[in-house]
């Protein structure tokens, strides 16, 4: 019996704790598979994690009709603007992004994806997104709501770790 089969055992006569352990194990297996998929995607596109995150962020902003500044990327990725500048240089050199004057303030620059980047990301990630959406087929509204609420609680639980005092009693800086 594999770990994946163990996770799918029936939950009759189990304690809440045992069910919780099985749910967390299923999440670990999913996160492991997702991390491997992201690694393969980054390798196939020859870019790092932040590069791919930034590219998707800029593509999504264009779809919403909003512009993105290097400062926006810095905040989104949680990195220094100097790191974002180097990343934009890399992505621009690879033909994925271009710098353009801000539509509202010509003194500022925004970044936008190239059509090549949009096609590449859609080709690389589109099929994966379709398969992931397919995995949600058959969920009724109550089940979907329960999953979303559960994942929100899990996100809150892991986000709360940043706010916890360090073992020495100090509070870590957030930022």
C-alpha positions in Angstrom: 0.0 0.0 0.0 1.4 3.4 -0.9 1.2 6.6 1.1 -1.3 7.9 -1.4 -3.6 4.9 -0.8 -3.2 5.3 2.9 -4.5 8.9 2.7 -7.6 7.7 0.9 -8.7 5.2 3.5 -12.2 5.6 4.9 -12.5 7.8 8.0 -15.2 5.8 9.8 -14.5 5.4 13.6 -11.5 7.7 13.4 -10.8 10.5 15.9 -10.7 14.1 14.7 -6.9 14.0 15.3 -6.5 10.9 13.0 -8.5 12.5 10.2 -6.6 15.7 10.7 -3.3 13.8 10.3 -4.6 12.2 7.1 -5.7 15.6 5.7 -2.3 17.1 6.5 -0.5 14.1 4.8 -2.7 14.6 1.7 -1.7 18.3 1.7 2.0 17.4 2.0 1.7 15.0 -1.0 -0.1 17.6 -3.0 2.5 20.3 -2.1 5.3 18.0 -3.0 3.7 17.2 -6.4 3.1 20.9 -7.0 6.6 21.9 -6.1 7.9 19.3 -8.6 5.6 20.6 -11.3 6.8 24.2 -10.6 10.4 23.1 -10.8 9.8 21.4 -14.1 8.0 24.5 -15.4 10.8 26.8 -14.3 13.3 24.5 -15.9 11.4 24.3 -19.2 11.1 28.1 -19.3 14.7 28.6 -18.0 13.8 31.0 -15.2 13.8 31.2 -11.5 10.8 31.1 -9.1 10.5 34.9 -8.7 11.0 35.4 -12.4 8.0 33.1 -13.1 5.9 34.7 -10.3 6.7 38.2 -11.6 5.8 37.2 -15.2 2.5 35.7 -14.2 1.7 38.8 -12.1 2.4 41.2 -15.0 0.4 39.1 -17.4 -2.6 38.9 -15.0 -2.3 42.7 -14.5 -2.5 43.3 -18.3 -5.6 41.1 -18.4 -7.2 43.2 -15.7 -6.2 46.4 -17.6 -3.8 47.6 -14.9 -0.1 48.6 -15.1 2.7 47.3 -12.9 5.6 49.3 -11.7 8.9 47.8 -10.4 7.8 48.9 -6.9 4.6 46.9 -7.3 6.7 43.8 -8.2 8.9 44.5 -5.2 6.0 44.5 -2.8 4.3 41.5 -4.5 7.5 39.3 -4.3 8.7 40.7 -1.0 12.1 41.6 -2.3 14.2 44.7 -2.6 13.7 47.0 -5.6 17.4 46.4 -6.6 16.6 42.7 -7.0 13.5 43.5 -9.0 15.6 45.7 -11.3 18.0 42.9 -12.0 15.1 40.5 -12.5 13.4 42.9 -15.0 16.8 43.2 -16.8 16.9 39.4 -17.1 13.3 39.1 -18.3 13.6 41.9 -20.7 16.8 40.4 -22.1 15.0 37.1 -22.6 12.2 38.8 -24.4 9.5 38.3 -21.7 9.0 41.9 -20.4 9.5 45.4 -21.7 9.8 48.7 -19.9 7.3 51.3 -21.0 6.5 54.8 -19.7 3.6 54.9 -17.2 0.4 56.0 -18.9 -0.4 58.3 -15.9 3.1 59.7 -15.3 5.7 59.7 -18.1 8.5 60.1 -15.5 7.8 56.6 -14.1 8.3 53.3 -15.8 6.0 50.3 -15.9 6.6 46.8 -17.1 4.4 44.8 -19.4 4.7 41.3 -20.8 5.6 40.7 -24.4 3.2 38.8 -26.6 5.9 36.1 -26.7 5.8 35.8 -22.9 2.0 35.6 -22.9 2.0 32.8 -25.5 4.8 30.9 -23.7 3.1 31.1 -20.3 -0.2 30.1 -21.7 1.3 27.1 -23.6 3.4 26.0 -20.6 0.8 26.5 -17.8 -2.5 26.3 -19.7 -2.7 22.5 -19.9 -1.7 22.2 -16.2 -4.4 24.7 -15.2 -7.0 22.8 -17.2 -6.1 19.5 -15.5 -6.3 21.2 -12.1 -9.7 22.7 -12.9 -10.8 19.2 -14.1 -9.9 17.9 -10.6 -12.6 20.2 -9.2 -15.3 18.8 -11.5 -18.1 17.2 -9.6 -17.6 19.3 -6.4 -21.0 20.6 -5.3 -21.3 24.1 -3.8 -21.1 22.9 -0.2 -18.0 20.8 -0.8 -16.3 23.6 -2.6 -17.1 26.1 0.1 -15.8 23.7 2.8 -12.6 23.3 0.9 -12.1 27.0 0.5 -12.9 27.7 4.1 -10.5 24.9 5.2 -7.7 26.3 3.0 -8.3 29.8 4.3 -8.0 28.5 7.9 -4.8 26.7 6.9 -3.4 29.9 5.3 -4.2 31.8 8.5 -2.6 29.2 10.6 0.7 29.3 8.7 0.6 33.1 8.4 0.3 33.3 12.2 3.7 31.7 12.5 5.4 35.0 11.4 3.6 36.8 14.2 4.8 34.4 16.9 7.6 35.5 19.3 11.0 33.9 18.6 12.2 31.4 21.2 14.2 34.2 22.8 11.0 36.2 23.3 11.7 38.8 20.6 9.1 39.5 17.9 10.5 38.9 14.4 10.3 41.9 12.0 7.7 41.5 9.3 8.4 43.0 6.0 
